[in-house]
């Protein structure tokens, strides 16, 4: 997909959206990949940067018998263009979507959906914001063999600034509610990674964004699930400015299976690190807060529930 055009003193163009879709059926081993990439916004000298455009991808693959099926859909939003000139703004990064489905008779099925928000463009007056991404029940699949699902949301980083206000990082939200009635083993991985706040040379840096990851999974076979939320890092302050706080990471996971099967559930929340500060009287940002909650159930099999929450490290203050 094309990027927006740049300019000197005129108006920078936004990027164009990128959309990809694939639906394939096979009698044998199958791999399906679909990538939708949004265009980047144009950069500008004497004008604000152009915004990025959305990237959207869908993929579906079906095979029969004992054949393995691999399906991946990835959407990436375009980044904002940079700007140069007093008081001018960098373009915003944009969101992305992705969804993927895979099916086999009894073969292993691997299904992945990933979304990446575009980064904000740098601006002398202010940085562009990072694109936020929300994925909800974006993966699906079926087999009597092993079923593996990955759903990942990734927020874009905020744009930097010279003397103005830096761009906010993009939030990341990954929610999966899934019930399987056939697979011998089910494994899910549900991460959310929030974008970092933009840095500032002499202006105001931006805080890291919030990440939320939540999964509720039910299986009739052995179950393993990981759910991870990573808050974005706080932006760093340059000459005589503060660092900003890290973002919050919230993770919650529930997994249940039937008699005689194991259930292993892990929830991990990580707060983003605070940004560094520089100059007398200025400080580093606080580390982000984290929460985690995990629940595992089985009829009579072994259950393991692990919840780990780690706050982010505080930013260093130099010459403060």
C-alpha positions as a printed NumPy array, in Angstrom:
array([[  0.   ,   0.   ,   0.   ],
       [  1.249,   3.488,  -0.861],
       [  2.648,   5.993,   1.613],
       [  1.45 ,   9.58 ,   1.784],
       [  3.433,  12.221,  -0.065],
       [  5.805,  14.599,   1.673],
       [  5.767,  18.371,   1.36 ],
       [  7.678,  21.579,   1.974],
       [  5.281,  24.189,   3.422],
       [  2.214,  22.495,   1.902],
       [ -0.06 ,  19.756,   3.279],
       [  1.371,  16.27 ,   3.775],
       [ -0.813,  13.403,   2.587],
       [ -2.077,  10.527,   4.687],
       [ -1.254,   6.933,   3.79 ],
       [ -3.696,   4.546,   2.128],
       [ -5.352,   1.612,   3.895],
       [ -4.06 ,  -1.902,   3.314],
       [ -6.522,  -4.813,   3.28 ],
       [ -5.637,  -8.476,   2.775],
       [ -7.863, -11.561,   2.801],
       [ -7.199, -15.24 ,   2.081],
       [ -9.544, -18.253,   2.156],
       [ -7.966, -21.585,   1.127],
       [ -9.101, -25.231,   1.292],
       [ -6.749, -28.167,   0.762],
       [ -6.691, -31.959,   0.976],
       [ -3.125, -31.909,   2.332],
       [ -0.807, -29.898,   4.552],
       [ -1.734, -26.23 ,   4.38 ],
       [ -0.119, -22.881,   5.211],
       [ -2.014, -19.611,   4.792],
       [ -0.48 , -16.163,   5.391],
       [ -2.288, -12.839,   5.039],
       [ -0.631,  -9.457,   5.682],
       [ -2.403,  -6.094,   5.496],
       [ -0.104,  -3.089,   5.888],
       [ -1.387,   0.479,   6.039],
       [  0.628,   3.212,   4.374],
       [  2.688,   5.709,   6.334],
       [  1.741,   9.363,   6.476],
       [  3.831,  11.858,   4.514],
       [  6.512,  13.922,   6.219],
       [  6.496,  17.711,   6.046],
       [  8.795,  20.713,   6.383],
       [  6.763,  23.746,   7.393],
       [  3.54 ,  21.741,   7.832],
       [  2.143,  18.991,  10.023],
       [  2.897,  15.361,   9.171],
       [  0.244,  13.18 ,   7.561],
       [ -1.524,  10.411,   9.461],
       [ -0.918,   6.729,   8.755],
       [ -3.658,   4.433,   7.487],
       [ -5.174,   1.237,   8.863],
       [ -3.88 ,  -2.24 ,   8.061],
       [ -6.394,  -5.108,   8.075],
       [ -5.924,  -8.831,   7.458],
       [ -8.106, -11.94 ,   7.531],
       [ -7.101, -15.547,   6.834],
       [ -8.913, -18.874,   6.781],
       [ -7.49 , -22.339,   6.055],
       [ -9.211, -25.731,   6.021],
       [ -7.77 , -29.189,   5.388],
       [ -8.958, -32.749,   5.9  ],
       [ -7.702, -35.958,   7.472],
       [ -4.472, -35.84 ,   9.461],
       [ -3.001, -32.827,   7.646],
       [ -1.358, -29.951,   9.516],
       [ -2.834, -26.474,   9.083],
       [ -0.95 , -23.196,   9.76 ],
       [ -2.878, -19.922,   9.421],
       [ -1.509, -16.418,  10.134],
       [ -3.179, -13.031,   9.714],
       [ -1.252,  -9.849,  10.505],
       [ -2.448,  -6.268,  10.259],
       [ -0.093,  -3.303,  10.683],
       [ -1.253,   0.301,  10.855],
       [  0.803,   2.956,   9.111],
       [  3.021,   5.326,  11.062],
       [  2.495,   9.078,  11.137],
       [  4.777,  11.333,   9.149],
       [  7.245,  13.633,  10.868],
       [  6.982,  17.417,  10.789],
       [  9.525,  20.206,  11.012],
       [  8.654,  23.75 ,  11.955],
       [  7.665,  25.709,  15.042],
       [  4.402,  24.577,  16.629],
       [  3.737,  21.827,  14.087],
       [  2.545,  18.303,  14.82 ],
       [  3.679,  14.87 ,  13.753],
       [  1.081,  12.612,  12.138],
       [ -0.765,   9.997,  14.146],
       [ -0.135,   6.272,  13.905],
       [ -3.262,   4.254,  13.107],
       [ -4.891,   1.055,  14.325],
       [ -4.867,  -2.42 ,  12.786],
       [ -7.139,  -5.458,  12.76 ],
       [ -6.513,  -9.169,  12.178],
       [ -8.527, -12.382,  12.374],
       [ -7.604, -15.992,  11.563],
       [ -9.333, -19.379,  11.466],
       [ -7.888, -22.863,  10.872],
       [ -9.505, -26.316,  10.714],
       [ -8.309, -29.898,  10.154],
       [ -9.817, -33.343,  10.641],
       [ -7.249, -34.619,  13.131],
       [ -4.03 , -32.813,  12.243],
       [ -2.257, -30.145,  14.282],
       [ -3.76 , -26.677,  13.786],
       [ -1.786, -23.467,  14.477],
       [ -3.685, -20.186,  14.242],
       [ -2.173, -16.712,  14.791],
       [ -3.651, -13.207,  14.606],
       [ -1.42 , -10.191,  15.24 ],
       [ -2.224,  -6.482,  15.134],
       [  0.35 ,  -3.666,  15.235],
       [ -0.548,  -0.013,  15.714],
       [  1.507,   2.506,  13.77 ],
       [  3.991,   4.775,  15.534],
       [  3.317,   8.489,  15.894],
       [  5.47 ,  10.87 ,  13.888],
       [  7.899,  13.258,  15.536],
       [  6.983,  16.953,  15.589],
       [  8.649,  20.145,  16.714],
       [  5.376,  21.365,  18.223],
       [  3.927,  17.997,  19.282],
       [  4.406,  14.333,  18.512],
       [  1.731,  12.184,  16.907],
       [ -0.02 ,   9.556,  18.98 ],
       [  0.628,   5.843,  18.523],
       [ -2.112,   3.66 ,  17.099],
       [ -4.17 ,   1.637,  19.585],
       [ -5.082,  -1.991,  18.862],
       [ -7.952,  -4.098,  20.218],
       [ -8.344,  -7.763,  19.263],
       [-11.392,  -9.627,  20.551],
       [-11.962, -13.318,  19.711],
       [ -9.813, -12.874,  16.609],
       [ -8.663, -16.53 ,  16.434],
       [-10.711, -19.691,  15.938],
       [-10.003, -23.285,  14.999],
       [-10.998, -26.897,  15.203],
       [ -9.428, -30.388,  15.111],
       [ -9.42 , -33.592,  17.116],
       [ -5.636, -33.247,  17.318],
       [ -3.586, -30.422,  18.83 ],
       [ -4.986, -26.88 ,  18.562],
       [ -2.717, -23.868,  19.183],
       [ -4.052, -20.296,  19.182],
       [ -2.109, -17.004,  19.409],
       [ -3.775, -13.579,  19.553],
       [ -1.443, -10.585,  19.997],
       [ -2.306,  -6.879,  20.205],
       [  0.523,  -4.321,  19.98 ],
       [  0.087,  -0.566,  20.444],
       [  2.265,   1.882,  18.537],
       [  4.817,   4.187,  20.138],
       [  4.093,   7.895,  20.55 ],
       [  6.04 ,  10.404,  18.488],
       [  8.841,  12.507,  19.95 ],
       [  8.865,  16.303,  20.227],
       [ 11.383,  19.091,  20.608],
       [  9.802,  21.785,  22.789],
       [  6.142,  20.731,  22.682],
       [  4.144,  17.754,  23.975],
       [  5.162,  14.246,  22.903],
       [  2.625,  11.79 ,  21.472],
       [  0.834,   9.253,  23.662],
       [  1.556,   5.58 ,  23.145],
       [ -1.194,   3.37 ,  21.741],
       [ -3.135,   1.142,  24.115],
       [ -3.224,  -2.628,  23.558],
       [ -6.19 ,  -4.863,  24.396],
       [ -6.353,  -8.612,  23.719],
       [ -9.506, -10.463,  24.818],
       [-10.185, -14.123,  24.017],
       [-13.212, -16.185,  25.026],
       [-12.984, -19.642,  23.446],
       [-14.681, -23.002,  23.96 ],
       [-13.331, -26.142,  22.271],
       [-15.231, -29.442,  22.144],
       [-12.876, -31.716,  20.174],
       [ -9.112, -31.069,  20.437],
       [ -6.899, -33.532,  22.317],
       [ -4.776, -30.586,  23.522],
       [ -5.488, -26.866,  23.47 ],
       [ -2.856, -24.167,  23.906],
       [ -3.621, -20.443,  23.864],
       [ -1.294, -17.444,  24.064],
       [ -2.918, -14.017,  24.502],
       [ -0.443, -11.102,  24.818],
       [ -1.092,  -7.352,  24.823],
       [  1.875,  -4.99 ,  24.454],
       [  1.16 ,  -1.27 ,  24.889],
       [  3.095,   1.478,  23.135],
       [  5.747,   3.639,  24.753],
       [  5.148,   7.339,  25.325],
       [  7.064,   9.741,  23.115],
       [ 10.312,  11.363,  24.226],
       [ 10.889,  15.119,  24.551],
       [ 14.04 ,  17.159,  24.014],
       [ 13.021,  20.171,  26.12 ],
       [  9.229,  19.815,  26.143],
       [  6.892,  17.344,  27.839],
       [  7.342,  13.608,  27.354],
       [  4.313,  11.275,  27.287],
       [  3.333,   8.482,  29.651],
       [  3.354,   4.846,  28.592],
       [  0.047,   3.34 ,  27.479],
       [ -2.122,   0.751,  29.239],
       [ -2.218,  -2.943,  28.256],
       [ -5.131,  -5.258,  29.061],
       [ -5.136,  -9.001,  28.349],
       [ -8.011, -11.295,  29.278],
       [ -8.73 , -14.92 ,  28.39 ],
       [-11.463, -17.384,  29.317],
       [-10.864, -20.786,  27.728],
       [-12.695, -24.118,  28.027],
       [-11.394, -27.439,  26.665],
       [-12.191, -31.165,  26.63 ],
       [ -8.498, -32.114,  26.469],
       [ -5.287, -31.042,  28.188],
       [ -5.244, -27.233,  28.424],
       [ -2.401, -24.727,  28.613],
       [ -2.989, -20.989,  28.436],
       [ -0.768, -17.921,  28.801],
       [ -2.122, -14.392,  29.115],
       [  0.34 , -11.482,  29.284],
       [ -0.088,  -7.695,  29.51 ],
       [  2.914,  -5.361,  29.188],
       [  2.381,  -1.666,  29.919],
       [  4.221,   0.809,  27.719],
       [  7.405,   2.538,  28.832],
       [  7.217,   6.185,  29.837],
       [  8.822,   8.734,  27.555],
       [ 12.213,  10.218,  28.436],
       [ 12.712,  13.89 ,  29.148],
       [ 15.655,  15.671,  27.595],
       [ 17.278,  18.899,  28.773],
       [ 15.537,  20.221,  31.897],
       [ 12.419,  18.031,  31.659],
       [ 10.85 ,  15.148,  33.567],
       [ 10.532,  11.536,  32.51 ],
       [  6.973,  10.208,  32.376],
       [  5.319,   7.281,  34.111],
       [  5.156,   3.762,  32.736],
       [  1.799,   2.31 ,  31.703],
       [ -0.29 ,  -0.229,  33.59 ],
       [ -0.349,  -3.917,  32.626],
       [ -3.493,  -5.885,  33.595],
       [ -3.804,  -9.628,  32.964],
       [ -6.604, -12.06 ,  33.817],
       [ -6.924, -15.713,  32.757],
       [ -9.375, -18.538,  33.384],
       [ -9.029, -22.087,  32.045],
       [-11.262, -25.128,  32.555],
       [-11.206, -28.685,  31.207],
       [-12.93 , -32.02 ,  31.83 ],
       [-12.319, -35.148,  33.916],
       [ -8.83 , -36.629,  33.694],
       [ -7.193, -33.743,  31.835],
       [ -4.678, -31.167,  33.026],
       [ -5.318, -27.425,  33.211],
       [ -2.371, -25.013,  33.375],
       [ -3.197, -21.293,  33.448],
       [ -0.684, -18.446,  33.632],
       [ -1.463, -14.727,  33.9  ],
       [  1.365, -12.174,  33.82 ],
       [  1.069,  -8.406,  34.2  ],
       [  4.049,  -6.093,  33.791],
       [  4.035,  -2.35 ,  34.375],
       [  6.058,  -0.234,  31.982],
       [  9.302,   1.365,  33.102],
       [  9.375,   5.08 ,  33.883],
       [ 11.26 ,   7.384,  31.549],
       [ 14.462,   9.162,  32.488],
       [ 14.532,  12.841,  33.475],
       [ 17.332,  15.356,  33.051],
       [ 18.238,  18.592,  34.791],
       [ 18.157,  20.213,  38.208],
       [ 14.739,  19.831,  39.846],
       [ 13.546,  17.258,  37.298],
       [ 12.88 ,  13.587,  37.947],
       [ 12.412,  10.243,  36.283],
       [  8.935,   8.813,  35.804],
       [  7.329,   6.262,  38.105],
       [  7.134,   2.631,  37.105],
       [  3.73 ,   1.412,  35.957],
       [  1.319,  -0.61 ,  38.089],
       [  0.593,  -4.284,  37.284],
       [ -2.214,  -6.712,  38.122],
       [ -2.631, -10.447,  37.441],
       [ -5.325, -13.011,  38.233],
       [ -5.37 , -16.704,  37.238],
       [ -7.929, -19.524,  37.74 ],
       [ -7.578, -23.185,  36.64 ],
       [-10.205, -25.956,  36.795],
       [-10.372, -29.658,  35.889],
       [-12.769, -32.481,  36.634],
       [-10.099, -34.707,  38.227],
       [ -6.821, -33.792,  36.506],
       [ -3.896, -31.729,  37.76 ],
       [ -4.49 , -27.982,  37.875],
       [ -1.873, -25.234,  38.013],
       [ -2.696, -21.528,  38.262],
       [  0.102, -18.963,  38.264],
       [ -0.378, -15.2  ,  38.558],
       [  2.621, -12.861,  38.436],
       [  2.411,  -9.071,  38.641],
       [  5.572,  -6.969,  38.319],
       [  5.584,  -3.194,  38.623],
       [  7.776,  -1.237,  36.265],
       [ 11.102,   0.241,  37.299],
       [ 11.242,   3.943,  38.071],
       [ 13.139,   6.146,  35.671],
       [ 16.522,   7.604,  36.571],
       [ 16.824,  11.331,  37.198],
       [ 20.095,  12.775,  35.93 ],
       [ 21.497,  15.966,  37.468],
       [ 18.219,  16.329,  39.376]])
